[in-house]
Amino acid sequence: MARKVRLMQSRTEATRAPNWRQACALLLAGAAVLLPLRQAQAAMNFCAAPALQTSERTNADPGVKALVSNVQAHLNDQPHALAKLHTEGTLPHEGIYDQSVEAEKDLDLLRDAALAWRATSDDRYLKLVDRLLYAWVTTYQPSFNPIDETRFEGLILAYDMTASALPVKTRNASMAFLTKLANGYIGQIDAQPRPLKGTFRNNWQSHRIKLIAMAAFTLDNRKMINAAQRLFVEHIGDNIEPDGSTIDFSERDALHYVTYDLQPLVTAALAARRHNRNWLPEKGADGASLQAALNWLAPYAAGSKTHEEFVHSSVPFDARRREAGLPGYSGQWDPKNATELFHLAARLDGRYTPIALQLAPTPPAWLAVCLPLPAR
């Protein structure tokens, strides 16, 4: 009898075993499905535009079509990754300026290829991102010169949009690179005596903060995010006067540098906005804000005020560029130089939309795909 009971039990267990195995298989499959979703949610998703449906692709905005067409022409490009970039403080044909400018085109192409993939779901664009991204994050060695490295925003956006679909090798190398980049800049700033001075107060710092904020939010690293917000608020107080004018304007006597100063801060604020943080009205220690600075520049962008550029600049390099005949370093400021800035600002606050549309009826192609609608 006991033998018969044991036999029945073993048969019962045998019939249960496949069900148990099936349950495990289902759990593992479910985990495999959920894993890329969690990774996708971890990214900041700076670009809000959803993928286009098939019917939409044929009737897409001209800017979208132009961007996708441009990327398609570069599908077979090989990476131009360098271990070092250097353009800051040099003129064309000096040092590695020309080589650096050529290599930096990869960083814009990375962003555009990721946007093309986002819009079309065509894996050819994802493969281009993978090839360029892996080459850059395994070749380039951060110098922590923010003027040389500001264009890495394109690489960060590309990673942000494709992270969940990239091969593990590329994803891990990219995460390590962005962590090194952001932590290096945070450490560099925190090592400076307070109050911050020189290039830790002017437009250089704006570009540092942009790179820190974009990397922090795309990695969803809480410690980095808190550092980015702390440094952003400190910089607003250091760089912007209560009336909205900037330290760069007083040093360079040029709206060129006001725009160059504010655009990275607006980009950082957009990264924060995607995580439900509103940095636009954040006030520095002196009561200044990014909003006040944009409002200060607005009459010049709208054309109701004009300015002669670099007349009283205290920086000798500005005179060198003027003597070399580079455009924009003498004469009246052209408001169209603020086109991208105000189209970006319009994605933070709809009150900047009229100025943006006055400067250009359509935003730059990458922005039309990335954030197609201005804020309300």
PEZI-V330853 format. One record per residue. RES is the residue in one letter. PHI is phi in radians with two decimals (999 if undefined). Layout:
RES_PHI + RES_PHI
//
This chain:
M_999 + A_-1.05 + R_-1.12 + K_-1.14 + V_-1.12 + R_-1.09 + L_-1.09 + M_-1.12 + Q_-1.10 + S_-1.14 + R_-1.18 + T_-1.08 + E_-1.12 + A_-1.14 + T_-1.28 + R_-1.31 + A_-0.94 + P_-1.04 + N_-1.10 + W_-1.11 + R_-1.12 + Q_-1.08 + A_-1.10 + C_-1.09 + A_-1.07 + L_-1.12 + L_-1.10 + L_-1.13 + A_-1.10 + G_-1.09 + A_-1.12 + A_-1.12 + V_-1.27 + L_-1.28 + L_-1.01 + P_-1.12 + L_-1.15 + R_-1.11 + Q_-1.13 + A_-1.14 + Q_-1.22 + A_-1.19 + A_-1.22 + M_-1.31 + N_0.92 + F_-0.92 + C_-1.54 + A_-1.59 + A_-1.13 + P_-1.36 + A_-1.11 + L_-1.35 + Q_-1.30 + T_-0.93 + S_-1.15 + E_-1.34 + R_-1.08 + T_-1.30 + N_-1.99 + A_-1.14 + D_-0.92 + P_-0.95 + G_-1.11 + V_-1.14 + K_-1.05 + A_-1.11 + L_-1.10 + V_-1.10 + S_-1.10 + N_-1.12 + V_-1.13 + Q_-1.03 + A_-1.23 + H_-2.00 + L_-1.02 + N_-1.76 + D_-1.08 + Q_-1.60 + P_-1.08 + H_-1.92 + A_-1.05 + L_-2.06 + A_-1.31 + K_-2.55 + L_-2.08 + H_-2.71 + T_-2.21 + E_-1.06 + G_1.26 + T_-2.18 + L_-1.72 + P_-0.89 + H_1.33 + E_-1.67 + G_0.94 + I_-1.82 + Y_-0.97 + D_-1.09 + Q_-1.10 + S_-1.16 + V_-1.06 + E_-1.15 + A_-1.14 + E_-1.11 + K_-1.07 + D_-1.04 + L_-1.21 + D_-1.23 + L_-1.11 + L_-0.98 + R_-1.02 + D_-1.20 + A_-1.14 + A_-1.13 + L_-1.17 + A_-1.10 + W_-1.13 + R_-1.05 + A_-1.35 + T_-1.98 + S_1.08 + D_-1.45 + D_-1.13 + R_-1.08 + Y_-1.27 + L_-1.13 + K_-1.14 + L_-1.15 + V_-1.00 + D_-1.02 + R_-1.14 + L_-1.21 + L_-1.09 + Y_-1.09 + A_-1.08 + W_-1.24 + V_-1.29 + T_-1.79 + T_-1.92 + Y_-1.25 + Q_-1.97 + P_-0.95 + S_-1.72 + F_1.07 + N_-1.75 + P_-1.20 + I_-1.30 + D_-1.18 + E_-1.87 + T_-1.06 + R_-1.22 + F_-1.16 + E_-1.02 + G_-1.11 + L_-1.14 + I_-1.12 + L_-1.09 + A_-1.08 + Y_-1.10 + D_-0.99 + M_-1.40 + T_-2.04 + A_-0.85 + S_-1.22 + A_-1.85 + L_-1.35 + P_-1.02 + V_-0.98 + K_-1.02 + T_-1.24 + R_-1.09 + N_-1.15 + A_-1.15 + S_-1.19 + M_-1.07 + A_-1.11 + F_-1.12 + L_-1.16 + T_-1.12 + K_-1.11 + L_-1.10 + A_-1.16 + N_-1.13 + G_-1.11 + Y_-1.20 + I_-1.06 + G_-1.10 + Q_-1.07 + I_-1.22 + D_-1.18 + A_-1.41 + Q_-1.42 + P_-1.19 + R_-1.78 + P_-1.22 + L_-1.16 + K_-2.36 + G_1.02 + T_-1.28 + F_-1.59 + R_-2.16 + N_-1.72 + N_-1.06 + W_-0.97 + Q_-1.17 + S_-1.03 + H_-1.26 + R_-1.04 + I_-1.15 + K_-1.02 + L_-1.14 + I_-1.08 + A_-1.11 + M_-1.12 + A_-1.15 + A_-1.06 + F_-1.28 + T_-1.25 + L_-1.45 + D_0.94 + N_-1.68 + R_-1.04 + K_-1.11 + M_-1.15 + I_-1.07 + N_-1.11 + A_-1.14 + A_-1.06 + Q_-1.17 + R_-1.05 + L_-1.26 + F_-1.08 + V_-1.12 + E_-1.07 + H_-1.17 + I_-1.00 + G_-1.19 + D_-1.36 + N_-1.75 + I_-1.91 + E_-1.38 + P_-0.97 + D_-1.42 + G_1.75 + S_-1.27 + T_-1.96 + I_-1.08 + D_-1.14 + F_-1.18 + S_-1.23 + E_-1.41 + R_-1.84 + D_0.90 + A_-2.62 + L_-1.25 + H_-0.90 + Y_-1.44 + V_-1.15 + T_-1.09 + Y_-1.15 + D_-1.35 + L_-1.47 + Q_-1.05 + P_-1.11 + L_-1.22 + V_-1.14 + T_-1.09 + A_-1.08 + A_-1.15 + L_-1.18 + A_-1.06 + A_-1.15 + R_-1.05 + R_-1.16 + H_-1.91 + N_1.07 + R_-2.01 + N_-1.80 + W_-1.59 + L_-1.01 + P_-1.59 + E_-0.97 + K_-1.77 + G_-1.39 + A_-1.05 + D_-1.64 + G_1.54 + A_-1.35 + S_-2.63 + L_-1.08 + Q_-1.05 + A_-1.09 + A_-1.18 + L_-1.12 + N_-1.15 + W_-1.14 + L_-1.35 + A_-0.91 + P_-1.09 + Y_-1.22 + A_-1.16 + A_-1.36 + G_1.64 + S_-1.38 + K_-2.21 + T_-2.23 + H_-2.63 + E_-1.45 + E_-1.44 + F_1.11 + V_-1.06 + H_-2.02 + S_-1.11 + S_-1.66 + V_-1.83 + P_-1.01 + F_-1.08 + D_-1.10 + A_-1.16 + R_-1.05 + R_-1.20 + R_-1.11 + E_-1.16 + A_-1.37 + G_1.41 + L_-1.19 + P_-1.16 + G_1.64 + Y_-1.79 + S_-2.77 + G_1.41 + Q_-1.37 + W_-1.13 + D_-1.62 + P_-0.96 + K_-1.11 + N_-1.16 + A_-1.77 + T_-1.03 + E_-1.15 + L_-0.98 + F_-1.34 + H_-1.21 + L_-1.17 + A_-1.07 + A_-1.13 + R_-1.38 + L_-1.60 + D_-2.61 + G_-1.09 + R_-1.16 + Y_-1.59 + T_-1.06 + P_-1.00 + I_-1.17 + A_-1.03 + L_-1.22 + Q_-1.16 + L_-1.25 + A_-2.81 + P_-1.15 + T_-2.26 + P_-1.28 + P_-0.92 + A_-0.94 + W_-1.11 + L_-1.29 + A_-1.08 + V_-1.48 + C_-1.25 + L_-2.30 + P_-1.18 + L_-1.95 + P_-1.10 + A_-1.21 + R_-1.38
//
